[in-house]
Amino acid sequence: MSMKKSFVALLIFVLAGSLLAACGKKSNSEASSGGGGSNKTVIKIATQSPLSGGSAVQGEAIKLGAQLSLDDHKDEFAKLGFDIQLAPYDDQADPKKGVANAELVAADKQILAVVGHMNSGVAIPSSVVYEKYNIPMVSPSNTATQVTDRKLKVVNRIVARDDFQGPAAAQYAVQTAGAKNIFVIQDKTAYGQGLAEAFKTEAEKQGAKIAGYESITIGEKDFNGILNQALTKKPDFIFFGGLYAEAGLLVKQAKEKGLDVPFMGADGIDTQGIVDVAGDKVTGVLYTSISTDITKTADGKAWADKYKQKFGKNVDGYSAYAYDCMSVILEALKKAINDNGGKLPSREQVRDAVRATKDFQGVATKVTFDDKGDNDYAKVFIYKFEKAAYPGSMISDISK
Amino acid sequence: MVSSILHSLPQVLVDGLTLGAVYAVVALGYTMVYGILELINFAHGEIFMTGAYVGTAVLFGFHALGWFEGAGWIAYMLILAAAMLFTGLLGVGIERVAYRPLRKAPKLISLISAIGVSFLLQDFVRFIAELRTGNYIVTGITLYNDNHKIATSSVSGVFGDAFLKTNTIIVFIVAVLMMVGLDMFSKRSKWGVAMRAVAQDRETASLMSINVNKVIALTFFIGSALGGATGVLFAQQYATIDPFIGYILGLKAFTAAVLGGIGNIRGAMFGGLLIGLLEMFAAANLGLITHGNFGAEYKDVFTFLILILVLIFKPQGLLGKAVKEKV
């Protein structure tokens, strides 16, 4: 018995020792690479997006988009004497994890800005941490109104707000699609609820009747109950505020019940995921998107090809916006460096430079931040799945 | 209001019975293990989930190899068998590793061990599922996807038509077969008698030359195999699975077992069907009944409210017998 115990103790000792050794090695190599690398000051830009879990596909696209922009600007910054690096964080689409990461970002003094988050629900609590440490964040996808309505100095987004996306969807539904009796479903998240409520208010203003306003629970797979309720109300249009996993199942189960009316979602279903889940039943599904079809323009097409070539993946809805977010940050960073006489700017200076962005032309959108951090040029686009393949085709766009 | 409720009733019944059948078979696993060990096997929901993944994976394998393209029912039976075998052995393994060493320890310790196993399985399956695509939400192949319309409206004008998938019928038939099979097994066969004997009094049973360890392992095998088979049925019915489907579903199946009287096999079946029906009815009609004050999202509250009411007046569950504490 005592042999066994001492053996275990030995094992623990060896393990702890090797861990320590590993740590030591790492810090050594870091120091040497920093010293050997021709004395460039390292500046890191973090990305915060879900790299694992249900939204990993979109989160990964955000990271890669930002990565591409960073690589494009690397030489430019090298000339100024800076080495820019990407620090990707996985927020797991979880507010708790997002805040924990934000603390880590704040603690790393080399990080001057953040691209992200993907989810409004994560961005809202995390941005409080950024505000405290003056780290500017530019989001490629946050649409909830609260994100910028709190008037934090660090928070910016380059896409449209829910209170514009929802109404734009409602405008399309009532005026173009001619819906009169609309059933609204939402998933009880900050994103889904904000969107659904904005849609509902505008649809009512436009003269449509709301047949029902119900919510579902994320993670469930059986939505027959709520759809049975919809069946009795005989709607001619269904709007869903939520994400693709639930949307795909709703579409599928609705069609299996013979509830064959137009189904509309928003940017949360703007992903390959919904095609995987709903299969060929996705045909005819409408969605609004805050992101444009990048391959429609020649420049955008060339950009998408470059992305594909570099990462071996097709562009996702947020890839180009993440690219633009990073470009906006780097542009501002450059300005901040120049204003600071070529020296490393403080986080405050970068923060103010980002907010001051005017008429910046990115690949996906033009960017001018207003005093809240919203983009004046943000547009909402309407897409439709003509066949069971992502992306759908862009059929309309609605600007502010 | 009544007319709307009646209108959707046929569809609510179809959907409720299907969901209820799934709950019922999963509840069997809880109730069998509780009956024999007085242990709430919280890993059972995850065994169900593992079954769903194994079935889907095997089906993907068939599809890639081009086997059984024309004969869906053979593939269906094979994936059921594969999932049952895998989860059955998994159940036996879990019992051997996580519960048997703790059999003499206080009940609370085994319970915590069960919760640990449940987390382990969840993350293990998540890890495996994520390897290929980086996304753990898996959408499988559905073998029977055609839709049927039951013209319930021709019976009486107050009803609307109901729709059901071929797979719904399969789910129901397989679930009933499994339940009847288990009922016969426990009542008629020698092993079934041995199982009930061990449930009644482990020590006396062992004096009657019953190998208690074997009987317990068998119970875990059967309970887990049933859970795994239900996982396959679930994956076929809803097509999309993730590693966390076992959590909520397991919780509800456990509720069903308690509602029916935990330890009682027929009670679990009855409880499962009842919970499925209640949940579906609440989701479809709560908004109507309360004039939109409480929407469909309160369906679980409604279901659990019924559970609490039943337990206040009949603490042993609907079909359970009040048993005296074992001495």
Contacts between the chains, C-beta under 8 A, distances in Angstrom:
chain1	res1	chain2	res2	distance
A	52	B	130	7.0
A	52	B	134	7.5
A	53	B	136	7.2
A	54	B	135	7.2
A	54	B	136	7.4
A	54	B	137	5.5
A	54	B	242	7.2
A	56	B	130	7.9
A	56	B	134	5.2
A	56	B	135	5.3
A	57	B	134	7.3
A	57	B	135	5.9
A	60	B	134	6.8
A	188	B	297	6.6
A	212	B	287	6.6
A	212	B	292	7.9
A	213	B	292	7.5
A	213	B	295	7.4
A	214	B	287	6.3
A	214	B	295	4.7
A	214	B	296	4.7
A	214	B	297	7.3
A	215	B	295	6.0
A	215	B	296	7.0
A	215	B	297	4.6
A	216	B	296	7.1
A	216	B	297	6.9
A	217	B	297	6.5
A	217	B	300	7.9
A	219	B	242	7.4
A	219	B	244	6.0
A	219	B	245	7.9
A	219	B	248	6.7
A	220	B	248	6.7
A	221	B	234	7.6
A	221	B	238	4.3
A	221	B	240	6.4
A	221	B	241	7.6
A	221	B	245	6.3
A	222	B	15	7.5
A	222	B	19	5.7
A	222	B	238	6.5
A	224	B	11	7.6
A	224	B	15	3.9
A	224	B	19	7.6
A	224	B	280	6.4
A	224	B	283	7.6
A	225	B	12	7.6
A	225	B	15	7.0
A	225	B	279	6.8
A	225	B	280	4.9
A	225	B	281	7.8
A	225	B	282	7.1
A	225	B	283	2.2
A	225	B	284	5.0
A	225	B	296	5.9
A	225	B	299	6.1
A	226	B	283	5.5
A	226	B	284	7.4
A	226	B	296	4.5
A	228	B	8	4.6
A	228	B	11	5.1
A	228	B	12	5.4
A	228	B	15	6.8
A	228	B	280	7.4
A	228	B	283	7.3
A	228	B	284	3.9
A	229	B	8	7.1
A	229	B	283	7.0
A	229	B	284	4.7
A	229	B	285	7.0
A	229	B	287	6.1
A	229	B	288	7.2
A	229	B	296	6.3
A	231	B	8	5.9
A	231	B	11	6.7
A	231	B	160	6.8
A	232	B	4	4.5
A	232	B	7	5.3
A	232	B	8	4.8
A	232	B	160	7.4
A	232	B	284	7.7
A	232	B	288	7.7
A	245	B	137	5.7
A	245	B	240	6.9
A	245	B	242	7.7
A	248	B	139	7.9
A	248	B	240	6.8
A	249	B	238	6.7
A	249	B	240	6.1
A	252	B	239	7.2
A	256	B	147	5.7
A	256	B	163	6.1
A	256	B	165	6.0
A	257	B	11	6.7
A	257	B	163	5.0
A	258	B	147	7.9
A	258	B	149	7.1
A	258	B	161	7.4
A	258	B	163	5.3
A	273	B	135	7.6
A	273	B	137	7.4
A	276	B	139	4.8
A	277	B	137	7.6
A	277	B	139	5.3
A	277	B	239	7.5
A	277	B	240	5.1
A	279	B	139	7.6
A	279	B	239	7.6
